[in-house]
Amino acid sequence: MAMTHAELVFIPTPGMGHLKAMVEMAKLVVNRDPRLSVTVLIMKFPFDSFVDSYTNSLATSVAAPRLHFVHLPREDTDTEFSSSHFLTNFVESNKPHVKRAVAELADSAGWTGRLAGFVLDMFCTTMIDLADELGVPSYVMFTSSAGFLGMMLHLQSLQDEYHVDITEFKDSAAEMDFPSFTNPLPTKVLPPLVLTKVTVRPFLEHARRMRETKGIIVNTFDELEPHALRSLAGLGAPAVYPIGPILNLKGETNTKAYGGRQGDDIMEWLDEQPPSSVVFLCFGSFGSLGEDQVKEMACALERSGHRFLWSLRQPPPKGKVWFPSDLVDPTEVLPEGFLDRTAAVGKVIGWAPQVAVLAHPAIGGFVSHCGWNSTLESIWFNVPVATLPLHGEQQFNAFELVVELGLAVEIRMDYRRDPRMESDFVVTAEEIEGGIKKLMEEVDGERRKKGKEASEKSRKALVEGGSSYLSLGRLIEDILNNMP
């Protein structure tokens, strides 16, 4: 007789950072316990993007047993991607497809499973309604830090229970106390989503809905954020499971998506550089800089004298929150003669195989947008970071890294490239050069020591007996115990 499996349905947001983290978590779950199977439902944005290349390659590249991918039909929503309501409308428009896919899963020939619950991306909390209809529990996969989860829960309480208008902190120089941090937080590093009237309520609604779930799975580890994790129960969170760092360390799907030769050229160049000599500049799948900022960055790199590998992307059309693309001709935005003058020490590239680059012994520092996945990768590989956040919660992450955890050098913590808070502000070459020199030339300081310790702890957390290993075990037992 066939063994009955507990079937989990994962619903990620189709942004690269969220999608990759959920796929890696799904692999962890099925590899850990033979009683569990996972079906990942992949929603498609209404436009083509490199997310499609990644998702299309998953079926062949992911060989984990009892892990399946279902690609939902592409939904043509009439809302602009740059609209503040895009994501909410997009998730709502996919509800019928999710409902149908789950029904087809249960009806499929030879299915011996029992639906154990939904695991939802932090921005898919309205899917809790479908889980409730089906009489199964929901869990949330939170792809940011425990500190940021604490911020969301705290701000939602301030808004709903104490009627605080969070948007009044826009352009404020005030500081706020947050239970998830030991240091007061400058309001200038709060994410734009909570500082804009049309977005604050729907954004914090996710925090309210998270409280209804059986648990929140966080991509962090206890040794990195002990204070933040301890604070969550007092903020009304359900059970919290820190099971990170959840990382895609192989990155083979990226190479397939972009064509391997470009990555080979980058790695061959790095092989020729001395150990810890190269500063790597990369700003994530959404990240790009304006032309004025590019020129200041180039000036800073040239004056610093350090070797560099710079992932320079073409910004999306003005007014669009779109994915950047590779530049056809970088000389159009770089200072005249820059590539010739720096040819012996630097390399300007488009897309970068980030994990492979951070793992390379030639890399000595990382000028980063401070996306949470990139942050965890830099910790894992013990590559010190200089902060230049762009959008989302990256300013908050930069503050956590620099002030709360003492793991990063500040170039700026409050720099923004977000259309909701349009600014002509440019970080000067002097500031960038100072950050790069501090990053690359401070060899034996307290920050380097903390970074080495955090790297070692991140690896220990995942092995048998480690904090995240034990937390994943608790999650699996709770899933099985909560099954209808």
Sequence and secondary structure as in RCSB ss.txt:
>XXXX:A:sequence
MAMTHAELVFIPTPGMGHLKAMVEMAKLVVNRDPRLSVTVLIMKFPFDSFVDSYTNSLATSVAAPRLHFVHLPRE
DTDTEFSSSHFLTNFVESNKPHVKRAVAELADSAGWTGRLAGFVLDMFCTTMIDLADELGVPSYVMFTSSAGFLG
MMLHLQSLQDEYHVDITEFKDSAAEMDFPSFTNPLPTKVLPPLVLTKVTVRPFLEHARRMRETKGIIVNTFDELE
PHALRSLAGLGAPAVYPIGPILNLKGETNTKAYGGRQGDDIMEWLDEQPPSSVVFLCFGSFGSLGEDQVKEMACA
LERSGHRFLWSLRQPPPKGKVWFPSDLVDPTEVLPEGFLDRTAAVGKVIGWAPQVAVLAHPAIGGFVSHCGWNST
LESIWFNVPVATLPLHGEQQFNAFELVVELGLAVEIRMDYRRDPRMESDFVVTAEEIEGGIKKLMEEVDGERRKK
GKEASEKSRKALVEGGSSYLSLGRLIEDILNNMP
>XXXX:A:secstr
    EEEEEEE  SSHHHHHHHHHHHHHHHHH TTEEEEEEE   SS  HHHHHHHHHHHH   TTEEEEE    
  SS TTSTTHHHHHHHHHHHHHHHHHHHHHHSTT  EEEEEEEEETT GGGHHHHHHHT  EEEEE S HHHHH
HHHHHHHHHHHH   GGGGTT   EE  TT SS EEGGGS HHHHSHHHHHHHHHHHHHHTTSSEEEESS TTTS
HHHHHHTGGGT  EEEE       S HHHHHHH HHHHHHHHHHHHTS TT EEEEE  TT    HHHHHHHHHH
HHHH  EEEEE EE  STT     EE S GGGTS TTHHHHTTTTEEEESS  HHHHHHSTTEEEEEE   HHHH
HHHHHTT  EEE   STTHHHHHHIIIIIS  EEES SS    GGG       HHHHHHHHHHHHH  SSHHHHH
HHHHHHHHHHHHSTTSHHHHHHHHHHHHHHHH  
